[in-house]
């Protein structure tokens, strides 16, 4: 049996939040294939176990990105198992609700900002110190096309992702002289269970078809993206090929923002 060729990320310790979701799982699988040592974090234990099947040797941890204690624990476990963390993919996030901003309930607002913004900040807060020890590192946060342009359909989600975009840029400036790069990806609508669920919530099959058609029409390519099409950008931003790239918000949106 031949020796497996080294990948771009051979031996690099990586934490992935939201690793049970479609995008987090796709990132984990691709990074595992290229040799990264992975710590997978999500509150969905069953989904994490499924992700781990395609990531041999990975460490899985169940917890909440809104909890400082949980996120700190991930950083500590990563160090104990593999060593200081060199790469971070903060893919945990929630969407919705589909209503005008002033009609959103306080608990709905808090959930979006706690998961999408606070969760990203906590991940950076507890992982970037590892990168300082190493003298280098790379962070990819998950924003959205809705985080670059206001949304009448998902206004508070859009606001939360806008905060992630500017958090990315601020972190990039904070740590540029430390050889720690921070970027974010801004996907359009990506085919996933979460998107399917939002379509099914429209009602009967006619209403669902109308909602799906409307969502696809917002993308000039007239289709939803695939998780693999986002992963390629994430891996590029993590890699040494992007060594002079920091503070960018990269749209992957089928031309939606063109």
C-alpha positions as CSV (number, residue, x, y, z in Angstrom):
1,X,0.0,0.0,0.0
2,X,1.4,3.4,-1.0
3,X,2.2,6.3,1.3
4,X,-0.5,8.9,1.3
5,X,0.9,12.2,-0.2
6,X,1.2,15.1,2.2
7,X,-1.7,17.6,2.0
8,X,-1.5,21.4,2.3
9,X,-2.5,21.1,5.9
10,X,-0.5,18.1,7.1
11,X,-0.3,18.1,10.9
12,X,-1.9,21.5,11.3
13,X,-4.1,21.7,14.4
14,X,-7.5,23.1,13.5
15,X,-10.7,23.9,15.4
16,X,-14.0,23.9,13.5
17,X,-17.1,25.3,15.2
18,X,-20.5,24.3,13.7
19,X,-18.9,21.1,12.5
20,X,-22.2,19.2,12.4
21,X,-23.7,21.6,9.9
22,X,-23.5,21.2,6.1
23,X,-20.7,23.8,5.6
24,X,-18.8,22.9,8.8
25,X,-18.9,19.2,7.8
26,X,-17.7,19.9,4.3
27,X,-14.8,22.0,5.6
28,X,-13.9,19.2,8.1
29,X,-14.0,16.5,5.5
30,X,-11.8,18.4,3.1
31,X,-9.3,19.5,5.8
32,X,-9.0,15.9,7.1
33,X,-8.3,14.7,3.6
34,X,-5.4,17.2,3.4
35,X,-3.9,16.0,6.7
36,X,-5.2,18.5,9.3
37,X,-5.6,17.5,13.0
38,X,-9.1,18.4,13.8
39,X,-11.1,19.3,16.8
40,X,-14.8,19.4,15.8
41,X,-17.3,21.4,17.9
42,X,-21.0,21.7,17.8
43,X,-24.0,21.3,20.1
44,X,-25.4,18.5,17.9
45,X,-23.8,15.4,19.2
46,X,-25.3,13.1,16.6
47,X,-24.3,15.4,13.8
48,X,-20.8,15.6,15.2
49,X,-20.5,11.8,15.2
50,X,-21.6,11.7,11.6
51,X,-18.9,14.3,10.6
52,X,-16.3,12.4,12.5
53,X,-16.8,9.3,10.4
54,X,-15.1,11.1,7.5
55,X,-12.4,12.7,9.7
56,X,-10.3,9.8,11.1
57,X,-8.4,10.7,14.3
58,X,-10.4,13.8,15.0
59,X,-11.5,14.9,18.4
60,X,-15.2,15.8,18.9
61,X,-16.7,18.1,21.6
62,X,-20.3,18.9,22.2
63,X,-21.0,22.4,23.5
64,X,-22.5,25.8,22.7
65,X,-20.6,28.6,20.9
66,X,-22.5,31.1,23.0
67,X,-20.7,29.8,26.2
68,X,-17.3,31.2,27.0
69,X,-16.6,28.1,29.2
70,X,-17.5,25.7,26.4
71,X,-15.4,27.5,23.8
72,X,-12.4,27.8,26.2
73,X,-12.7,24.1,26.8
74,X,-12.4,23.4,23.1
75,X,-9.2,25.4,23.0
76,X,-7.9,23.6,26.0
77,X,-8.8,20.1,24.7
78,X,-7.2,20.9,21.3
79,X,-3.9,21.9,23.1
80,X,-4.0,18.8,25.3
81,X,-4.7,16.4,22.4
82,X,-2.7,17.9,19.5
83,X,-0.9,21.1,20.6
84,X,-1.5,24.9,20.0
85,X,-4.2,25.6,17.4
86,X,-2.9,27.0,14.1
87,X,-6.2,27.3,12.2
88,X,-9.7,28.2,13.1
89,X,-12.9,27.8,11.0
90,X,-15.9,29.4,12.8
91,X,-18.8,28.0,10.8
92,X,-21.4,27.9,13.6
93,X,-24.5,30.0,12.8
94,X,-28.2,30.3,12.7
95,X,-30.6,32.0,10.2
96,X,-34.0,33.7,10.3
97,X,-36.5,34.8,11.2
98,X,-38.1,36.0,8.0
99,X,-39.9,39.1,9.2
100,X,-39.4,42.9,9.3
101,X,-36.7,44.0,11.8
102,X,-39.2,45.7,14.1
103,X,-41.4,42.6,14.2
104,X,-38.6,40.4,15.4
105,X,-38.9,39.3,19.0
106,X,-36.2,40.1,21.5
107,X,-35.3,36.4,22.1
108,X,-35.0,35.9,18.3
109,X,-32.7,38.9,18.0
110,X,-30.6,37.8,20.9
111,X,-30.2,34.3,19.5
112,X,-28.9,35.6,16.2
113,X,-26.4,37.9,17.7
114,X,-25.3,35.4,20.4
115,X,-24.6,32.6,18.0
116,X,-23.4,34.4,14.9
117,X,-21.5,37.3,16.5
118,X,-20.7,36.3,20.0
119,X,-19.9,32.8,18.9
120,X,-17.4,34.0,16.3
121,X,-15.8,36.4,18.8
122,X,-15.5,33.8,21.5
123,X,-13.8,31.4,19.1
124,X,-11.3,34.1,18.1
125,X,-10.8,35.1,21.8
126,X,-9.8,31.7,22.9
127,X,-8.0,30.4,19.8
128,X,-6.0,33.4,18.6
129,X,-3.8,33.2,21.8
130,X,-2.6,29.8,20.6
131,X,-1.6,31.3,17.3
132,X,0.4,34.1,19.1
133,X,2.4,31.3,20.7
134,X,3.1,29.8,17.4
135,X,4.0,33.1,15.7
136,X,1.4,32.6,13.0
137,X,-2.1,31.4,12.3
138,X,-5.1,31.7,10.0
139,X,-8.8,32.3,10.9
140,X,-11.8,32.0,8.6
141,X,-15.1,33.3,10.0
142,X,-18.5,32.8,8.3
143,X,-20.4,35.9,7.3
144,X,-22.9,35.9,4.4
145,X,-23.8,37.8,1.2
146,X,-26.5,39.2,3.5
147,X,-23.7,40.5,5.7
148,X,-22.6,42.8,2.8
149,X,-26.0,44.1,1.7
150,X,-29.1,44.8,3.7
151,X,-31.9,42.2,3.5
152,X,-35.6,43.0,3.6
153,X,-36.3,39.2,4.1
154,X,-33.8,38.4,6.8
155,X,-33.0,41.8,8.3
156,X,-31.7,40.8,11.7
157,X,-29.7,37.9,10.3
158,X,-28.3,40.4,7.8
159,X,-27.3,42.7,10.7
160,X,-25.7,39.9,12.6
161,X,-23.6,38.8,9.6
162,X,-22.7,42.4,8.9
163,X,-21.2,42.5,12.4
164,X,-19.2,39.3,11.6
165,X,-17.9,41.0,8.5
166,X,-16.6,44.0,10.5
167,X,-15.4,41.8,13.3
168,X,-13.3,40.0,10.7
169,X,-11.7,43.3,9.5
170,X,-11.1,44.5,13.0
171,X,-9.4,41.2,14.1
172,X,-7.3,41.3,10.9
173,X,-6.0,44.8,11.8
174,X,-5.5,43.7,15.5
175,X,-3.3,40.8,14.5
176,X,-1.7,41.6,11.2
177,X,1.7,42.4,12.7
178,X,1.6,39.0,14.5
179,X,1.4,37.0,11.3
180,X,-2.1,36.0,12.1
181,X,-4.5,36.3,9.2
182,X,-8.3,36.7,9.6
183,X,-10.7,36.6,6.7
184,X,-14.4,35.6,6.2
185,X,-16.4,34.0,3.5
186,X,-19.8,35.4,2.5
187,X,-21.9,32.7,0.9
188,X,-25.1,33.3,-0.9
189,X,-27.8,30.7,-0.5
190,X,-26.1,27.3,-0.2
191,X,-27.9,24.0,-0.6
192,X,-28.3,22.6,2.9
193,X,-30.8,21.1,5.4
194,X,-31.3,24.6,6.9
195,X,-32.2,26.1,3.5
196,X,-34.5,23.2,2.7
197,X,-36.3,23.7,6.1
198,X,-36.8,27.4,5.4
199,X,-38.4,26.4,2.0
200,X,-40.6,23.8,3.5
201,X,-41.9,26.4,6.1
202,X,-43.5,28.3,3.2
203,X,-46.5,25.9,3.3
204,X,-47.8,23.6,0.6
205,X,-45.9,22.4,-2.4
206,X,-46.9,25.4,-4.6
207,X,-45.8,27.9,-1.9
208,X,-42.5,26.0,-1.5
209,X,-41.8,26.0,-5.2
210,X,-42.5,29.8,-5.3
211,X,-40.1,30.4,-2.4
212,X,-37.4,28.3,-3.9
213,X,-37.8,30.0,-7.3
214,X,-37.7,33.4,-5.7
215,X,-34.5,32.6,-3.7
216,X,-32.8,31.2,-6.8
217,X,-33.8,34.2,-8.8
218,X,-31.7,36.4,-6.4
219,X,-28.6,34.7,-7.8
220,X,-27.7,35.5,-11.4
221,X,-26.5,31.9,-11.9
222,X,-30.1,30.9,-11.0
223,X,-29.2,28.1,-8.6
224,X,-28.1,27.6,-5.0
225,X,-24.4,27.1,-4.3
226,X,-23.0,23.8,-3.1
227,X,-21.0,23.4,0.2
228,X,-18.0,22.2,-1.8
229,X,-18.0,25.6,-3.6
230,X,-17.6,27.4,-0.3
231,X,-15.0,25.0,1.0
232,X,-12.6,25.7,-1.8
233,X,-12.5,29.3,-0.8
234,X,-12.2,28.5,2.9
235,X,-9.2,26.2,2.3
236,X,-7.6,28.8,0.1
237,X,-7.9,31.5,2.8
238,X,-6.5,29.1,5.4
239,X,-3.6,28.1,3.2
240,X,-0.1,29.5,2.7
241,X,-1.2,30.5,-0.8
242,X,-3.1,33.3,0.8
243,X,-0.2,34.5,3.0
244,X,-0.6,38.1,1.9
245,X,-4.4,38.1,2.3
246,X,-6.1,39.3,5.5
247,X,-9.2,41.3,6.3
248,X,-11.2,40.3,3.3
249,X,-14.9,39.4,3.1
250,X,-15.1,37.0,0.1
251,X,-18.5,36.6,-1.6
252,X,-19.3,33.1,-2.9
253,X,-22.8,34.0,-4.2
254,X,-23.4,33.1,-7.8
255,X,-23.1,36.8,-8.8
256,X,-25.7,38.0,-6.3
257,X,-23.6,41.1,-5.3
258,X,-22.2,41.8,-8.7
